[in-house]
Amino acid sequence: MLTPAEAAAAIAAHVTLLPAEQVPLARCGGRVLRQPVRAERDAPPFDRVAMDGIALRHATLAAGSRRFPVAGTQAAGHPPLALPDPHACLEVMTGAVLPSGCDVVVPVEDVFREGPEAVLPPALRCEPWQHVHRRASDARAGDLLLAAGTGLRAPEIAIVASAGLAAVEVTRQPRVAVISTGDELVDPGAPILDHQVRRSNAYALATALTRRGGAQVEDAHVRDDEDAIAAAIAEALERNDFLVLSGGVSMGRFDHVPRVLGRLGVREIFHRVAQRPGKPMWFGVAPLGQPVFGLPGNPVSVLACLLRYVLPALEHAQGLPPTPVRRVALAEAVTFRPALAWLLPVELECDAEGRSWALPRPTHGSGDFNALAGTSGFIELPPGPVQLAAGATAPFHSW
């Protein structure tokens, strides 16, 4: 069996970059940039007033003048004014062009108005260019602002807009099919019998794939029948970039998925990972290159495998660099005996110094998804037998 690290590496080796598309900026949030973004012009494009107040010539202030006739008002978005007299001042607003002839801004709270004059306190001291955002101090025209492969969050969207781009090249959203197998599964809201269970995995998968994976998700439920499963998989592979199956990958009589995938020409890369939960996980590549994940049917296994393998694969396909794995310290000692990596759910809490501590929240088994409520993610512990003391660190994966 592969270790979790080996399984993740094998998956990454078989995931290819999705194509790019031109998208209006208003719809680019959460997407991955596929072109460089360069400064349209200097930033700021002019000496910019950084505080409401008055603008004047520093040399006049340094010479001892404290009374300045107000010669006009420079508003943001208006053409620049010129200081008509070195002994005068201009009222200025935040974001406005600094009037020519001025080289300092005095904040409005330090200014007293006496009729047509602005009066400054005798003890006030100012430096040249105080409260002025100098032209090109942030970037010069043509400077690289964002590189291809950057995720477009709110700050990056603002940068793209500032570069004057109404649309940009981004990675096409991944199209992911989620197929749940099992005669026992019943959708929420439908009548249910004592021997049946609610179909919950598909909803959890779709939520994570959409919110964290940026994917467009389609969902299907298929009974435990080889031909029905084969038909659903074949149809899903015709229009999707990824296929995620829930259930039917273990060793039972009705675990048809590996056999059906073989019938359809999906090449097995590995089956089973040395971990708990999620040991029976299957991964392969379809004839047209789509990654295919066969996840165990138990809910805790599904979510652990999704977080450890599927979401990183989606990031890779969109052109994002690997997310650095954070290590956190255990809040209490942990003992684990099986010779498998342990994906242990934890709740993070911060102490008075701001340090994060992982509180173990083990489930009662891979079907106990109720125990995951309130958890922050899971830590990955090495194969047992292992005894880790409080304070020992482990890789952390956040939901």
VENRAUR-V758822 format. One record per pair of residues at least 24 apart in sequence whose C-alpha atoms are under 8 Angstrom apart, sorted by the first residue. I is the first residue (numbers start at 1). J is the second residue. If there is no record, write none. Layout:
i: (I I)
j: (J J)
This chain:
i: (1 1 1 1 2 2 2 2 3 3 3 3 4 4 4 4 7 7 8 8 10 11 11 11 12 12 14 14 15 15 15 15 15 16 16 17 17 17 17 18 18 18 18 18 18 19 19 20 20 20 20 21 21 21 21 22 22 22 22 23 23 23 23 24 24 24 25 25 25 25 25 25 25 28 28 28 29 29 29 29 30 30 30 30 31 31 31 31 31 31 31 32 32 32 32 32 32 32 32 32 32 33 33 33 33 33 33 33 33 33 33 34 34 34 34 34 34 34 34 34 35 35 35 35 35 35 36 36 36 36 36 37 37 37 37 37 37 37 38 38 38 38 38 38 38 39 39 39 39 39 39 39 39 39 40 40 40 40 40 41 41 41 41 42 42 42 42 42 42 43 43 43 43 43 43 43 44 44 44 44 44 44 44 45 45 46 46 46 46 46 47 47 47 47 47 47 48 48 48 48 48 48 48 48 48 49 49 49 49 49 49 49 49 49 49 49 50 50 50 50 50 50 51 51 51 51 51 51 51 51 51 51 52 52 52 52 52 53 53 53 53 53 53 53 53 53 54 54 54 54 54 54 54 54 54 55 55 55 55 55 55 55 55 55 55 55 56 56 56 56 56 56 56 56 56 56 56 57 57 57 57 57 57 57 58 58 58 58 58 58 60 60 66 66 66 66 67 67 67 67 68 68 68 69 69 69 70 70 70 74 74 89 98 103 103 103 103 104 104 104 104 104 105 105 105 105 106 106 107 149 149 149 150 151 171 171 172 173 173 173 173 174 174 174 174 174 174 174 174 174 175 175 175 175 175 175 175 175 176 176 176 176 176 176 176 176 176 177 177 177 177 177 177 177 177 177 178 178 178 178 178 178 178 178 178 178 178 179 179 179 179 179 179 179 179 179 179 180 180 180 180 180 180 181 181 181 181 181 181 181 181 181 182 182 182 182 182 182 183 183 183 200 201 201 201 201 202 204 205 205 209 212 213 213 213 224 224 224 225 226 226 226 229 229 230 230 230 234 237 237 240 241 241 242 242 242 243 243 243 243 244 244 244 244 245 245 245 245 246 246 246 246 246 247 247 247 247 247 248 248 248 249 249 249 249 249 249 249 250 250 250 257 258 258 266 274 274 274 275 275 275 275 275 276 276 276 276 276 277 277 277 277 277 278 278 278 281 298 298 299 299 299 299 300 300 300 300 300 300 301 301 304 304 307 307 307 308 325 325 325 326 326 326 327 327 327 327 328 328 328 328 328 328 328 329 329 329 329 329 329 329 329 330 330 330 330 330 330 330 330 330 330 331 331 331 331 331 331 332 332 332 332 332 333 333 333 333 334 334 334 334 335 335 335 335 336 336 336 336 337 337 337 337 338 338 338 339 339 339 340 340 340 341 341 341 341 341 342 342 342 342 342 343 343 343 343 344 344 344 344 345 345 345 345 345 345 346 346 346 346 346 347 347 347 347 348 348)
j: (271 272 273 274 270 272 273 274 273 274 275 341 273 274 275 341 270 273 308 309 269 283 309 313 313 316 285 291 290 291 313 316 317 316 317 316 317 318 319 171 172 174 317 318 319 171 172 169 170 171 172 169 170 171 172 167 168 169 170 167 168 169 170 166 167 168 157 160 161 165 166 167 168 152 157 170 152 153 154 157 151 152 153 214 151 152 170 171 172 173 214 148 149 150 151 152 170 171 318 319 320 147 148 149 150 151 152 168 169 170 171 147 148 149 150 168 169 170 171 319 147 148 149 168 169 170 144 145 146 147 148 144 145 146 147 148 160 163 141 142 143 144 145 146 163 139 140 141 142 143 144 145 162 163 141 142 162 163 164 140 141 142 163 135 136 138 139 140 141 135 136 137 138 139 140 141 133 134 135 136 137 138 139 135 136 97 98 134 135 136 97 98 132 133 134 135 94 95 96 97 98 132 133 134 135 92 93 94 95 96 97 98 105 131 132 133 93 94 95 131 132 133 92 93 94 95 105 106 107 108 131 132 92 93 94 107 108 91 92 93 105 106 107 108 109 111 89 90 91 92 105 106 107 108 111 89 90 91 92 98 99 102 103 104 105 106 83 86 87 88 89 90 101 102 103 104 105 86 87 89 101 102 103 104 102 103 104 126 127 128 86 87 119 120 121 122 117 118 119 120 117 118 119 116 117 118 116 117 118 98 99 118 132 128 129 130 132 128 129 130 131 132 129 130 131 132 130 131 131 319 320 321 320 320 318 319 318 214 215 216 318 214 215 216 240 241 242 314 317 318 215 216 217 218 239 240 241 242 215 216 217 218 240 241 242 243 244 217 218 219 220 236 240 242 243 244 202 205 206 217 218 219 220 243 244 245 246 219 220 221 222 232 233 243 244 245 246 220 221 222 245 246 247 221 222 223 224 229 245 246 247 248 221 222 223 224 247 248 222 223 224 299 246 297 299 302 246 303 303 306 311 311 311 314 315 254 255 256 256 256 257 260 257 260 260 261 264 264 286 290 290 290 291 290 291 292 290 291 292 293 292 293 294 295 292 293 294 295 294 295 296 297 302 294 295 296 297 298 294 296 297 280 281 282 294 295 296 297 280 281 296 294 282 294 292 339 340 341 340 341 342 343 383 301 340 341 342 343 301 304 342 343 366 302 304 305 305 366 367 366 367 368 369 365 366 367 368 369 372 366 367 343 378 397 398 399 397 395 396 397 395 396 397 393 394 395 396 356 357 358 393 394 395 396 356 357 358 390 391 392 393 394 357 358 359 360 389 390 391 392 393 394 357 358 359 360 390 391 359 360 389 390 391 387 388 389 390 387 388 389 390 385 386 387 388 384 385 386 387 383 384 385 386 383 384 385 383 384 385 382 383 384 380 381 382 383 384 379 380 381 382 383 378 379 380 381 378 379 380 381 372 375 376 377 378 379 375 376 377 378 379 374 375 376 377 375 376)
